[in-house]
Amino acid sequence: MRAIPPALQARLDGGCTTLATCWIVRRADGAVLGFTDHDRDLVVAGVTCRAASGFDATAAAEKLGFAAGTAEIAGALVDEAIAAADIRAGRYDGARVEVHLVDWTDPALSVLPRGMTLGAVTREGPAFRAELRSLSAGLDVERGRLFTPRCGADLGDARCGVDLAGSGRRAAGTVMALVDGAPIVAGLASLAGDDLVGGRLTVESGLAAGFTVEIAAATPVTDGVKLTLWQTSPDPLATGDAVLVTIGCDKAFATCRDRFANAANFRGFPHMPGIDRILSVALPGEGGHDGSVAGR
């Protein structure tokens, strides 16, 4: 049961309330932002919650049991508060959101009804809309090892063990041009084009330095290799930017064995029977169903 300060409870019990909602967003990078639906700024838990932010929220839908509750928040993309570049860069992904109920005449009187995390964030012109997920949403996250035919490790991590610094596995390149947002990178002649799909591109200079993204497709062109990326850089790439490109892995057993000679560390189950085998039934005259080898 949530404890409500007696002074706040007395005002709730009165005929007229002076309540406002405040949201405090705590990002994984340490940034803290505050917003309120009141008409002036309020200080809650040591955080200034800004009023001139266009921040608003829908009603929260709570469910019984362990089902995840949901809600939405919306607001304007204001450079001083929430910038479009921060959303594109994923700086709000998984951010913690505290929803405070506050007496705006005395902000020290407040209660924290619930805490949530930010889910999907979408842009709508000059505004944004974000999904709020209750703490029980964490129960939907896959944990532990999954039994699948494909490898469950990431190329180069401790479980995989492949040394990506090896010859033919990564190369330094330079952005020569941009075509519809896709960089054309020179200097990748040592890497096989087919091996780049699923690999990673890391920007090492320019405005987008530090940005890392997975490669969706690689197409040889006159000046180098055109790389189609799964995500757009929050800061634009430019001609002359230095990049580091690493080959990828489709997580198939044959790729692990033939391309990386790493079959001993394969973290999947390639010999699992498929759905056809599971649903198959014995047919008259067909051998091999009595434990013996078919045809013997």
N, C-alpha and C positions, 0 to 999 in steps of 0.2 A: 504494500500500500504506500502510495507516494505522500510524503509529509508536506503540507502547505503551511507557510508561516501564518500564525494566528491573525496578524494584522491584515494580511492579504485575504484570508478566509472571511474576516469580518466585512471587508469591502465586497467580496463576492456575494455575501449574504444580503447585502444592502439592495435597495431598490434601483440604484443607478451605479453602474460600474464604469471604471476608467481604465479599460484594458487595451493593450496593444500586443502584437506578436513581433518578436524579434528572432532573427535567424543569425547564428554565428557559424561561419564556414571555416573549418580548419583543414587546410590542404596538407598533403603529404610532405611538401617542401618546406613546411613551417609557416607559410603565410596564413594570416588570420584576417577575415573580413566579416563585418557586421552589417545587417540590414534590418529595417523595420518598416511596418506598414503605417506607422504613426506619421504625423505631419512635421515632426521635428526630430533631431537626432537624440538618441537615448544611449546612456552608458550602462551596459549590462555585463556583469562578470569581468569588469575591467576592459571591455571592448566597446568602442564607439560604433553603435548601429546607425547607419546612415539612413535618412529619410528620403533624400532626393535621388533615389536609385531606381524607381519604377519597379521595385521588387514586390511580388505578390505570390500567393500560393493558393492551391485548390484545397478542398477538404480532404483530410486523410481517411483512407479506407482501412480500417483495422479488421482482422479476421481472427476467428477462434483457432486454437491449436497452434501449430508451428507454421501455418501459412504466412507468407511474407505480406506485411501491410504495405500499401503504396500511397503516394501522393505526388504532386508536381509543384514546382516553383517556376516562376517566369520573371523576366526582367529585361531591362535595356542593356545593350552592350556599351557601357560607359567606360572610357579609358581610365578614369580615376578609380573605378571600382572593378568591374569585370570586363576585361579586354578580349576581343575576338581572338587575338594571337594566343592568349593563355588557354582558351578553350580548344583551339586547333592543336596546341602542343600537348593536350591531355593533362594539364596541370590540375584540373578539377576532378579527374577520374578517381573515384573511391574516396573523395573528400568526406570528412565527418561533418555533419550538420546538426547543430543543437537548436531546438525549437523552444524558445522561452516565452512564457506568458507573463507579461509585465504590467504593473500599474504605472501608467505614464506620468502620474502626478508624483510618484515616488519610485523611481526605477529600482531602488534597492529591494522593493517588494516584488519578487519574481519567483517563478517556479519553472522547473524544466520538465514538461510533460513527457517528452520523448526525444530520443536521439536517433538519427538516421544517417544513411550514407548516400552519396550522389551516385546515380546509375547513369543511364544514357543521357547525354547532353546534345541537343540539336539546336541549330541556328534557324531563325525565321526572319530573314532580312536583317534589320538593325536590332533584333531582339534574340533572346535565347529561351529555351525551355528545357528544364532538367527533371529527371525522374528521381524521386526520393524513395529509398528502400529501407524498410525497417531492419532491425538487427537480425531478425529471424531469416532474412534473405541469405545470410551466410550459410545456412543449412543446405542451400541449393548448390553450393560450390563443390565441385568435384575434389575429393581429397583421397590420398592414397594412390595405389597403382591400379590402372585399368587393364583388363585382359582384352587386348585388341591385336590384330595381325600386324599393325604398324608399330614402329618404335615409339616409346613414350618419353625418350630423352631429347634434349635439344642439342644440335650439332655443336661439339666443342665443350659441352659442360662436363662436370665431374663424372656423371653417369655414363656419358658417351666416351670420353677419353681421347677423342681425335684431336691432334695438334693442328689447329688452324693456321699456325705460322709456317707450316711445312710448304715445300715447293708446290706451286700450282694450286694452292688453296686460297690465297688472297693476293691482292695487288693494289698498289697505289695508283690512282688515276686522277685525271683533271677534267672538269666539266668544260666541254668545247662549245656547247650550244644547248638550247632548250626548245623542245618541240611540243607544244600543247602541254607544257608543264613537266614533260619527261626529259631528264637530262641525257645528253649524248656524251659519253665518257670515253676519253682516250687513255691508252696505257693498260688495257686489259687483255692484250694479245696472249699473255701467258695462261689465261683462264679459258676453259672451254665454255662456249656460249650456253649450251644446254645445262651446264652445271650451275649457272648463275641463278636459275629460278629457285626461289626459296632461300636464297642467300641474303646477305645484309649489306646495305650501303651506309657508311658513317661519314658525315661531313666533317672535315678537319679544319677548314678555314672559311672565312666569310661570315655573313650575318647568321647563317644557319649552323655554324660550328657546334658540334656536339649532338646534332640530330641523327638518330639511327632509325632505319626503316627497312622492312623486308621487301625484297624484289619480287614483283609479280610476274614479270616477263622480261626477256632480254632479246633484242633484235639487232643483228649486225648491220651497220650502216657505213657510209663512206668514211666518216671521221672517227669511227670507233664503235661503240655499242650503245644503242638506245635502251635505257632501263626504265621500265614502267614500274612505278612504286605503289605499294598498297595504301600509303598515306601521303598527304601533302605536307610539306615542311611548313611549320608555323611562320618561319621567316624565309623569304624567297631565295632559292639557289641562284647563282649568277655565274656567268662565264669566267673561268679561271679558278673557281673554287676547287680546293684539293679534297679528294674523297678516298676512302679505303673500302674496297669491295671484297667481300668474302663469299665463297661458293656456298651453295645450299645442299639440302638433302631432302628427298621426298619421303624419308622414313620407311622405305621398303627394305626388306631383308636383302634382296639382290643388290641394291645400291650400297648398303652397308658393307656387304661382302666384296663386291667387285670394285667399287670406286674408292673405298676407304680401307679395305682389308681389315675390317673391324667387327667381323661376325661374332667374335667371342663376347663383345660388349653390347650386342643388339638387345634392346630392352622391349621387344615386342614378342608376340607369339605367332610366328608365321605359319605354323602347322595346325592352327586351330581349324576345326571343320567349319565350312561355310553353312549358310542357312539352307542351301539345297541338300546338303548331306544330312543335316539335322532333321529335315522334314521328309526325307526319302523313306520309302517302305519297301519291304521285301517283295520281290516278284517271283512267280512260279518259274522254276528252272534256273533261277539266278543263283550262282554259288557265292560262297564267302560269308554267309549269314550264320554259320554254325561254329564260327571260330577258326575254321580252316582257311587256307589261302585259296582264293578263287582259281579254278582251273586245275587243282591238284587233288 
